[in-house]
């Protein structure tokens, strides 16, 4: 079995961060979301992986390489424009050949792996299998209608009157029958080849399409809110360790990982939190659910429930919460306005002055 991981797209819901970087490489607990996807596939025994890339392909290639560091063998497939999930399968036809495959959206995060899903697929032998989760707002998703045996009878994208609360999430299993379906469908009104339409074609033409419901944790990390929530969830599983230097005037409480080369002085860190390699934390407070990447400087500042990307500097600013701070961004104190609570979405290489 092969895997097709989608790591293209523009990530508009995460602008301005994704103006200069791939959304799939934004780190959760200091590891790119895309790495979690690849590790999930490898843990399930799927190591031959095609990654569909777009305008950020250079960054993805640099981060993942040939995949060997993650236990995978990676082939890159370039998609000039994001023309739909089914279009990604279409352009990957040579890589996929006539094998069964799992398609995994590179910004989806699932706790618990997909081993059980693969076993079910191989045991029951449908033409396709989709992964579902129960949501409170089905009008925002593709929605599945099932028969009594759990077979898919209808799929509808963002329906006004949903037939169920079962939303289709970003993991799909296919046999080569899906290629026939994709050849048969036409672009939707928005100009994309929709995977939902290809699956519906299979259903309409008598192919069995199965389903499995995720009862555990799933998130599409396409927004800042969801990214911060996934970061919080992963940090809750953190194994604490101190490989960096912490002076006697500092206080470390709870699940905190201080990576090699990091230096913490005269500061208080309350976990779960991670401090990246080479980062300096000085005279500051780092609160729960915070990931500080490598080579950052946090000086005389307060931050919690946030993600700070590599090389950023925060000096004399706080309190900060619920924020995503880009690579090499620089936040400093301004003397022009009164103190306030701060929440940021700051792109790479930005410079921001904040009230004292």
Rosetta blueprint (number, residue, H / E / L):
1 X L
2 X E
3 X E
4 X E
5 X E
6 X E
7 X E
8 X L
9 X L
10 X L
11 X L
12 X H
13 X H
14 X H
15 X L
16 X L
17 X H
18 X H
19 X H
20 X L
21 X L
22 X L
23 X H
24 X H
25 X H
26 X L
27 X E
28 X E
29 X L
30 X L
31 X E
32 X E
33 X H
34 X H
35 X H
36 X H
37 X H
38 X H
39 X H
40 X H
41 X H
42 X H
43 X H
44 X L
45 X L
46 X L
47 X L
48 X E
49 X E
50 X E
51 X E
52 X E
53 X E
54 X L
55 X L
56 X L
57 X H
58 X H
59 X H
60 X H
61 X H
62 X H
63 X H
64 X H
65 X L
66 X L
67 X L
68 X H
69 X H
70 X H
71 X L
72 X L
73 X E
74 X E
75 X E
76 X E
77 X E
78 X E
79 X L
80 X L
81 X L
82 X L
83 X L
84 X L
85 X H
86 X H
87 X H
88 X H
89 X H
90 X H
91 X H
92 X L
93 X H
94 X H
95 X H
96 X H
97 X L
98 X L
99 X L
100 X L
101 X E
102 X E
103 X E
104 X E
105 X E
106 X L
107 X L
108 X E
109 X E
110 X E
111 X L
112 X L
113 X L
114 X L
115 X H
116 X H
117 X H
118 X H
119 X H
120 X H
121 X H
122 X H
123 X H
124 X H
125 X L
126 X L
127 X L
128 X E
129 X E
130 X E
131 X E
132 X E
133 X E
134 X E
135 X L
136 X L
137 X L
138 X H
139 X H
140 X H
141 X L
142 X E
143 X E
144 X E
145 X E
146 X E
147 X L
148 X L
149 X L
150 X L
151 X L
152 X E
153 X E
154 X E
155 X E
156 X E
157 X E
158 X L
159 X L
160 X L
161 X L
162 X L
163 X L
164 X L
165 X L
166 X E
167 X E
168 X E
169 X E
170 X E
171 X E
172 X E
173 X E
174 X E
175 X L
176 X L
177 X H
178 X H
179 X H
180 X H
181 X H
182 X H
183 X H
184 X H
185 X L
186 X L
187 X L
188 X L
189 X L
190 X L
191 X L
192 X L
193 X L
194 X L
195 X H
196 X H
197 X H
198 X H
199 X H
200 X H
201 X H
202 X H
203 X H
204 X H
205 X L
206 X L
207 X L
208 X L
209 X E
210 X E
211 X E
212 X E
213 X E
214 X L
215 X L
216 X L
217 X L
218 X E
219 X E
220 X E
221 X L
222 X L
223 X L
224 X H
225 X H
226 X H
227 X H
228 X H
229 X H
230 X H
231 X H
232 X H
233 X H
234 X H
235 X H
236 X L
237 X L
238 X L
239 X L
240 X L
241 X E
242 X E
243 X L
244 X L
245 X E
246 X E
247 X L
248 X L
249 X L
250 X L
251 X E
252 X E
253 X E
254 X L
255 X L
256 X E
257 X E
258 X E
259 X L
260 X L
261 X L
262 X L
263 X E
264 X E
265 X E
266 X L
267 X L
268 X E
269 X E
270 X E
271 X L
272 X L
273 X E
274 X E
275 X E
276 X L
277 X L
278 X L
279 X L
280 X E
281 X E
282 X E
283 X L
284 X L
285 X E
286 X E
287 X L
288 X L
289 X L
290 X E
291 X E
292 X E
293 X L
294 X L
295 X L
296 X L
297 X E
298 X E
299 X E
300 X L
301 X L
302 X E
303 X E
304 X E
305 X L
306 X L
307 X E
308 X E
309 X L
310 X L
311 X L
312 X L
313 X E
314 X E
315 X E
316 X L
317 X L
318 X L
319 X L
320 X E
321 X E
322 X L
323 X L
324 X E
325 X E
326 X L
327 X L
328 X L
329 X L
330 X E
331 X E
332 X E
333 X E
334 X E
335 X L
336 X L
337 X L
338 X L
339 X L
340 X L
341 X L
342 X E
343 X L
344 X L
345 X E
346 X E
347 X L
348 X L
349 X L
350 X L
351 X E
352 X E
353 X E
354 X E
355 X E
356 X L
